[in-house]
Every structure is written in structure tokens, then in C-alpha cells.
Amino acid sequence: MNPRATSAIAAAALLMAACSSTPDTSEVVLMTHDSFLVSEEVLSEFTEDTGITVVLLQAGDAGAMVNRAILTKDHPLADVLYGVDNTFLSLALSEGLFIPYRSTEIDRVPAELRDTEDRVTPIDFGDVCLNTDIAGLAALDIDPPATLRDLTEPAYAGLLVVEDPSTSSPGLAFLLATIDTFGEEGDYTWRDYWRDLVANDVRITPGWEAAYNLEFSGGSGVGTRPIVVSYATSPPAEVFFGDLDEAPTSVVTAGCFRQIEYAGILAGTSNEQGARLLVDYLLSLRFQEDIPLNMFVFPANRDAALPDVFVEHATVPDNPVTMDPDRIDQNRDRWIAEWAAIVR
């Protein structure tokens, strides 16, 4: 870590501890989803700099984590929640889960990722996109789809695997992308699109692991379907973990949905000072530059350096789908129910 940044954080920690009336500020509890992963030494450095130990509480996927935080909000189990994304953000905000806080590092974050009221702090982002098995499609003499609509054509029958939006974050992101692309009204809506996918033998799995590792034929998958809903950073993950020179998979940039993950200080925390320091640290270069090769998403801090495998093999869509979190919150349950009625 930069020595100046280390000194500043340490000094702030001492000042806050001296001014605090909280009896014990020696640890801060971080509630996260099960996909959270950083290098052990990164959290240890936070403790060395501040004297505060980070206790991790992993609470399922993003939806389960938010629901747990809501159910326990009168007696919060943690001080900071990390991993609520824009598909569940409005739900968390409507329940009053967070204390607003403007991080000392927030000016390093692009405006389009930020919450205008600083109720939560963006930490990372990624794009849910169709991924293809390059060799698998070539063997079938089929080009990758150029649009979402292409997947309804006879040539792609039986080739696509997606995740259930009621149980999977990328599954929900893909559903939202189809809603944004085809709309709710008109001659051809998102409902018509899903009826056509069903008629074209789409396969639906409960989550990403089953879709990518069991049904998908590309990368480490052992299945037979060469098109899957995954992430724009899946190809660099294949290169990194497979020790390869080139990715065996590619990304279709049409219909990608941008997910932004946030951290927020939970209302009712017994260590607000420590929580603020932790949020600042989550945006620091030390933490941000550790994110890509552990969680395979992009750091929110624009000054964070990317590893070579990201620079060379990751795809950043020019125009990913975004959707207002309030619109998602108001319609999520209805959309999922309508989707379920179509596919089952």
C-alpha cells in the first residue's frame, strides 16, 4: 500500500478510536455473499494499519444476503454489507438498511457507478453476457449469435443454457436484459421472446455453476451446449486458471447487463467509525487491485491497475443494458412470476 495512504488510514483510525464512545472498536463484521474472495494478506493489512480485525460473515447469494440483512435489521449481524448489486439495491434502500456515507475515495469512482445520495459505495462492476464455446460452434458450422433475437432461430435450437432468475443473479440479469431489449408492450415482447426460447429448447439450470460447469461445452464445462449466460470476464478466467495463451470461449456483446456491487454501512452498527474505515479500504488501490483475479470483476476505482490477463482477454461491452434499480424493485417479483409461467 502507498505509505501516505497507510499513514492517513492509521491516523484516522487512531483519531476515531479516541473520539468514539463505543466500548469496543477492535473488530468490524463484514457481511458478504458466498462469492466474496480476496487475498488473505489484504484484509490482514487493514488490521495492521488500523488495529481493527475484519470478521467475515458470508450469507448465501446476493438475494439471500439482502433478505438476511432485512430480517435482522433491528439487531444487525454486521457493520458493513458488501455485494448488494443493482438488481437488489432498491429493496435494500427501501428497508432503510444503510447509513449514508461519502467515502474519502469516492472521487476515484466514475459517476455512472455511484449512488447520488452516497447511501452505498460502488466497489466493483461486471457484465452478464452470453458466452460461446468457440470450437463447439465451429464444429457445428454455426456463427456466434449477433443479437439476442438470433437465439430463437432454428440454427440455435438446443444450444443455449441459462440460469433461473428466481435463484440466480446472472439469471436475473439476463431476464432483465431481455425485458429491456424487447419491452413489455408491442408486437413482440419479452414474453414472446421467452416463449420462442422455450420452443427452441433452451435449458434452464438453478444457478451459474450448473450452467457453466455442467451444461456448457466450452472452457471447463463438460456439457453439450455451446452457448451459456455467464460473464464478460469468463474468458480471462479460462486463460488464467487453464494457463492458456488464448481463451477457448468468447463473449457476445449484444444484450449484456451491467451489474454493480456496492458496500454500505448497516444502520444500527456498533462500530460506525470502523465501518467507515473499512468502506474506504474497500475502495483503496490495495483492495481494488486484488479484486480482478479473485472475483473476476472490474474494480470501481478508475485508478486501479488491471492484470494483464484482463487487459488482453476481458471484454467491456460498449453499451451494456442498465435499468433503474427502482424499476427493478417495483417489478422484480411480477417479472419472475410471469417468466416462470412461460417456461414451466
C-alpha positions as CSV (number, residue, x, y, z in Angstrom):
1,M,0.0,0.0,0.0
2,N,1.1,3.6,-0.6
3,P,2.9,4.7,2.6
4,R,1.0,8.0,2.6
5,A,-2.4,6.2,2.3
6,T,-1.3,3.8,5.1
7,S,-0.4,6.7,7.4
8,A,-3.6,8.5,6.6
9,I,-5.8,5.5,7.4
10,A,-3.8,4.7,10.6
11,A,-4.1,8.3,11.8
12,A,-7.8,8.4,11.0
13,A,-8.3,5.1,12.9
14,L,-6.5,6.5,16.0
15,L,-8.5,9.7,15.9
16,M,-11.8,8.0,15.5
17,A,-11.0,5.5,18.3
18,A,-10.0,8.3,20.6
19,C,-13.3,10.2,19.9
20,S,-15.6,7.2,20.0
21,S,-17.9,6.4,22.8
22,T,-18.3,2.8,21.5
23,P,-16.7,0.4,24.1
24,D,-15.1,-1.9,21.5
25,T,-13.9,-0.9,18.1
26,S,-11.4,-3.6,17.7
27,E,-13.3,-5.6,15.1
28,V,-15.7,-4.9,12.2
29,V,-18.1,-7.5,10.8
30,L,-18.4,-7.6,7.0
31,M,-21.4,-9.4,5.7
32,T,-20.9,-10.7,2.1
33,H,-22.2,-13.1,-0.5
34,D,-20.6,-16.5,-0.9
35,S,-18.7,-15.5,-3.9
36,F,-16.6,-13.0,-2.0
37,L,-12.9,-13.8,-2.2
38,V,-9.8,-11.6,-1.6
39,S,-6.2,-12.5,-0.8
40,E,-5.7,-13.2,3.0
41,E,-2.9,-10.6,3.3
42,V,-5.2,-7.8,2.0
43,L,-7.5,-8.0,5.0
44,S,-4.5,-8.5,7.3
45,E,-3.0,-5.3,6.1
46,F,-6.2,-3.4,7.0
47,T,-5.8,-4.8,10.5
48,E,-2.1,-3.9,10.6
49,D,-3.0,-0.3,9.5
50,T,-5.9,0.3,11.8
51,G,-5.8,-2.3,14.6
52,I,-9.3,-3.4,13.6
53,T,-9.9,-7.1,12.7
54,V,-12.3,-7.9,9.8
55,V,-14.7,-10.7,10.6
56,L,-16.3,-12.2,7.5
57,L,-19.9,-13.3,7.6
58,Q,-20.9,-15.0,4.3
59,A,-24.6,-15.2,3.8
60,G,-25.5,-17.0,0.6
61,D,-26.0,-15.4,-2.8
62,A,-26.8,-11.7,-3.2
63,G,-30.5,-12.1,-2.8
64,A,-30.3,-14.3,0.3
65,M,-27.7,-11.9,1.8
66,V,-30.0,-8.9,1.4
67,N,-33.0,-10.8,2.8
68,R,-31.0,-11.9,5.8
69,A,-29.9,-8.3,6.4
70,I,-33.5,-7.1,6.2
71,L,-34.8,-9.8,8.6
72,T,-32.1,-8.8,11.2
73,K,-32.0,-5.1,10.6
74,D,-33.3,-4.2,14.1
75,H,-30.3,-6.1,15.5
76,P,-27.8,-6.2,12.6
77,L,-25.4,-9.1,12.4
78,A,-22.7,-7.0,10.8
79,D,-21.3,-3.5,10.4
80,V,-20.8,-3.4,6.7
81,L,-22.7,-5.2,3.9
82,Y,-20.8,-5.8,0.7
83,G,-22.2,-7.4,-2.5
84,V,-25.7,-5.9,-2.9
85,D,-26.0,-5.2,-6.6
86,N,-28.2,-3.0,-8.6
87,T,-30.8,-5.8,-9.1
88,F,-31.5,-5.8,-5.3
89,L,-30.3,-2.2,-4.3
90,S,-33.8,-0.6,-4.2
91,L,-35.1,-3.4,-2.0
92,A,-32.3,-2.8,0.5
93,L,-32.7,1.0,0.4
94,S,-36.5,0.8,0.8
95,E,-35.9,-1.2,4.0
96,G,-33.6,1.5,5.4
97,L,-30.6,-0.8,5.7
98,F,-27.8,1.8,5.4
99,I,-26.3,4.8,7.0
100,P,-25.3,7.3,4.2
101,Y,-21.5,7.8,4.0
102,R,-19.4,9.6,1.5
103,S,-16.1,7.7,1.2
104,T,-12.9,9.5,1.1
105,E,-12.1,7.5,-2.0
106,I,-15.3,8.2,-3.9
107,D,-13.9,10.8,-6.3
108,R,-11.9,8.0,-7.9
109,V,-15.2,6.2,-9.0
110,P,-16.9,7.1,-12.3
111,A,-20.2,9.0,-11.8
112,E,-22.3,6.4,-13.6
113,L,-21.4,3.8,-11.0
114,R,-22.2,5.9,-7.9
115,D,-25.3,6.4,-5.8
116,T,-26.1,10.1,-6.0
117,E,-27.0,10.2,-2.3
118,D,-24.0,8.2,-1.1
119,R,-26.2,5.7,0.7
120,V,-24.0,2.9,-0.7
121,T,-20.5,2.9,-2.2
122,P,-19.7,1.1,-5.5
123,I,-16.9,-1.4,-5.2
124,D,-16.9,-3.4,-8.4
125,F,-18.8,-4.0,-11.6
126,G,-19.1,-6.7,-14.2
127,D,-21.3,-7.6,-17.2
128,V,-23.5,-10.6,-17.6
129,C,-23.2,-11.7,-21.2
130,L,-23.7,-14.7,-23.5
131,N,-20.5,-16.7,-23.7
132,T,-19.8,-19.1,-26.6
133,D,-17.7,-22.2,-27.0
134,I,-15.5,-21.2,-30.0
135,A,-14.6,-24.7,-31.1
136,G,-18.1,-26.1,-30.3
137,L,-19.8,-23.6,-32.6
138,A,-17.2,-24.1,-35.3
139,A,-17.7,-27.8,-35.2
140,L,-21.4,-27.2,-35.9
141,D,-20.5,-24.7,-38.6
142,I,-22.6,-22.1,-36.8
143,D,-21.6,-18.4,-36.2
144,P,-22.0,-16.9,-32.8
145,P,-25.3,-15.1,-32.4
146,A,-25.0,-11.4,-33.1
147,T,-28.2,-10.5,-31.3
148,L,-30.5,-11.9,-28.6
149,R,-33.2,-12.5,-31.2
150,D,-30.8,-14.8,-33.2
151,L,-31.2,-17.4,-30.4
152,T,-34.8,-18.0,-31.4
153,E,-33.7,-19.2,-34.9
154,P,-33.7,-22.9,-35.8
155,A,-29.9,-23.0,-36.2
156,Y,-29.6,-22.4,-32.4
157,A,-32.1,-25.0,-31.3
158,G,-30.8,-26.9,-28.3
159,L,-27.6,-24.9,-28.0
160,L,-28.4,-22.4,-25.2
161,V,-28.3,-22.8,-21.4
162,V,-29.4,-20.1,-19.0
163,E,-30.0,-19.7,-15.2
164,D,-33.2,-19.4,-13.3
165,P,-33.8,-15.7,-12.4
166,S,-35.5,-16.7,-9.2
167,T,-32.4,-18.5,-7.9
168,S,-29.5,-16.9,-9.8
169,S,-28.1,-13.5,-10.0
170,P,-26.8,-13.9,-13.7
171,G,-30.2,-15.5,-14.5
172,L,-32.0,-12.4,-13.2
173,A,-29.6,-10.1,-15.1
174,F,-30.3,-12.0,-18.3
175,L,-34.0,-11.8,-17.8
176,L,-33.7,-8.0,-17.2
177,A,-31.7,-7.7,-20.4
178,T,-34.4,-9.4,-22.4
179,I,-37.1,-7.2,-20.8
180,D,-35.0,-4.1,-21.7
181,T,-34.4,-5.3,-25.3
182,F,-37.9,-6.4,-26.2
183,G,-40.1,-4.4,-23.9
184,E,-43.4,-5.1,-22.2
185,E,-45.7,-3.9,-25.0
186,G,-45.9,-4.1,-28.7
187,D,-45.9,-6.8,-31.4
188,Y,-43.1,-8.7,-29.9
189,T,-42.4,-8.5,-26.2
190,W,-40.0,-10.2,-23.8
191,R,-42.7,-12.7,-23.1
192,D,-42.9,-13.7,-26.7
193,Y,-39.1,-13.9,-26.8
194,W,-39.1,-16.4,-23.9
195,R,-41.8,-18.5,-25.5
196,D,-39.6,-18.7,-28.6
197,L,-36.6,-19.7,-26.5
198,V,-38.6,-22.5,-24.9
199,A,-39.8,-23.6,-28.3
200,N,-36.1,-23.6,-29.3
201,D,-35.2,-26.0,-26.5
202,V,-33.5,-23.6,-24.1
203,R,-32.2,-25.4,-21.0
204,I,-32.6,-23.7,-17.6
205,T,-30.5,-24.5,-14.5
206,P,-30.8,-23.3,-10.9
207,G,-27.5,-21.4,-11.0
208,W,-24.3,-20.5,-12.7
209,E,-22.2,-23.4,-11.5
210,A,-24.6,-26.0,-13.1
211,A,-25.0,-23.9,-16.3
212,Y,-21.3,-23.2,-16.9
213,N,-19.6,-26.3,-15.5
214,L,-22.1,-29.0,-16.3
215,E,-24.2,-28.0,-19.3
216,F,-21.8,-25.6,-21.2
217,S,-19.4,-27.3,-23.6
218,G,-16.8,-24.6,-23.5
219,G,-13.9,-23.9,-21.1
220,S,-14.1,-26.2,-18.1
221,G,-17.6,-27.3,-18.9
222,V,-18.4,-30.9,-19.7
223,G,-21.8,-30.4,-21.3
224,T,-23.0,-30.3,-24.8
225,R,-24.4,-26.8,-25.2
226,P,-22.0,-24.2,-26.7
227,I,-23.9,-21.0,-25.6
228,V,-24.3,-20.0,-21.9
229,V,-25.2,-17.0,-19.9
230,S,-22.1,-16.1,-18.0
231,Y,-19.8,-13.0,-17.6
232,A,-17.7,-10.9,-19.9
233,T,-14.8,-11.8,-17.7
234,S,-15.2,-15.6,-18.1
235,P,-12.7,-15.8,-21.0
236,P,-9.8,-14.3,-18.9
237,A,-10.8,-16.7,-16.1
238,E,-10.4,-19.6,-18.5
239,V,-7.0,-18.3,-19.6
240,F,-5.8,-17.6,-16.0
241,F,-6.9,-20.9,-14.4
242,G,-6.2,-23.0,-17.5
243,D,-2.7,-21.5,-18.0
244,L,-3.7,-20.8,-21.6
245,D,-2.4,-18.4,-24.2
246,E,-5.9,-17.9,-25.8
247,A,-9.4,-18.1,-24.4
248,P,-11.4,-21.1,-25.6
249,T,-14.6,-19.0,-25.2
250,S,-15.8,-15.7,-26.5
251,V,-18.3,-13.0,-25.4
252,V,-21.4,-11.9,-27.3
253,T,-21.7,-8.2,-26.5
254,A,-25.3,-7.8,-27.5
255,G,-27.7,-7.9,-24.6
256,C,-25.1,-7.7,-21.8
257,F,-26.4,-6.5,-18.5
258,R,-24.2,-4.4,-16.2
259,Q,-24.1,-5.4,-12.5
260,I,-22.7,-3.0,-10.0
261,E,-21.8,-4.3,-6.5
262,Y,-22.0,-1.9,-3.5
263,A,-20.9,-1.8,0.1
264,G,-23.0,0.0,2.7
265,I,-22.7,0.7,6.4
266,L,-25.6,-1.0,8.2
267,A,-27.9,1.1,10.3
268,G,-27.5,0.1,13.9
269,T,-23.9,-0.8,13.6
270,S,-22.0,-0.7,16.9
271,N,-18.8,0.4,15.2
272,E,-19.6,3.1,12.7
273,Q,-16.1,4.5,12.8
274,G,-14.5,1.2,11.9
275,A,-17.2,0.6,9.2
276,R,-16.3,3.9,7.6
277,L,-12.6,2.9,7.6
278,L,-13.4,-0.5,6.0
279,V,-15.5,1.1,3.2
280,D,-12.7,3.4,2.5
281,Y,-10.3,0.5,2.4
282,L,-12.6,-1.5,0.0
283,L,-12.1,1.4,-2.5
284,S,-8.3,1.7,-1.8
285,L,-5.9,0.7,-4.6
286,R,-4.7,-2.2,-2.4
287,F,-8.1,-3.8,-2.2
288,Q,-9.3,-2.8,-5.7
289,E,-6.3,-4.3,-7.5
290,D,-6.8,-7.6,-5.6
291,I,-10.4,-7.9,-6.9
292,P,-10.0,-9.0,-10.6
293,L,-8.0,-12.2,-10.1
294,N,-10.1,-13.3,-7.1
295,M,-13.7,-12.4,-8.1
296,F,-13.2,-11.7,-11.8
297,V,-15.0,-8.4,-11.9
298,F,-13.7,-4.9,-12.6
299,P,-12.7,-2.6,-9.8
300,A,-14.8,0.5,-9.4
301,N,-11.7,2.7,-8.6
302,R,-10.7,4.1,-12.0
303,D,-7.1,4.4,-10.9
304,A,-6.7,0.6,-10.1
305,A,-4.4,-1.2,-12.4
306,L,-5.8,-4.2,-14.2
307,P,-3.8,-7.5,-14.5
308,D,-2.5,-8.4,-18.0
309,V,-5.0,-11.2,-18.4
310,F,-7.8,-8.7,-18.1
311,V,-6.3,-6.2,-20.4
312,E,-5.7,-8.9,-23.1
313,H,-8.8,-11.1,-22.7
314,A,-11.6,-9.3,-21.0
315,T,-14.4,-7.8,-23.0
316,V,-16.1,-4.5,-21.9
317,P,-19.3,-4.0,-23.9
318,D,-19.8,-0.6,-25.4
319,N,-23.5,-0.3,-24.5
320,P,-24.4,-2.7,-21.7
321,V,-28.0,-2.8,-20.6
322,T,-28.7,-0.9,-17.4
323,M,-32.0,-0.5,-15.6
324,D,-33.2,1.9,-12.8
325,P,-33.0,0.0,-9.5
326,D,-36.4,1.4,-8.5
327,R,-38.0,-0.1,-11.7
328,I,-36.4,-3.5,-10.9
329,D,-37.6,-3.4,-7.3
330,Q,-41.2,-2.5,-8.3
331,N,-41.4,-5.2,-11.0
332,R,-38.9,-8.0,-10.0
333,D,-41.4,-10.4,-8.4
334,R,-44.0,-9.9,-11.1
335,W,-41.5,-10.4,-13.9
336,I,-40.1,-13.6,-12.3
337,A,-43.6,-14.9,-11.8
338,E,-44.5,-14.2,-15.4
339,W,-41.3,-15.8,-16.6
340,A,-42.0,-18.9,-14.5
341,A,-45.4,-19.3,-16.0
342,I,-43.9,-19.2,-19.5
343,V,-41.1,-21.7,-19.0
344,R,-42.8,-24.3,-16.9
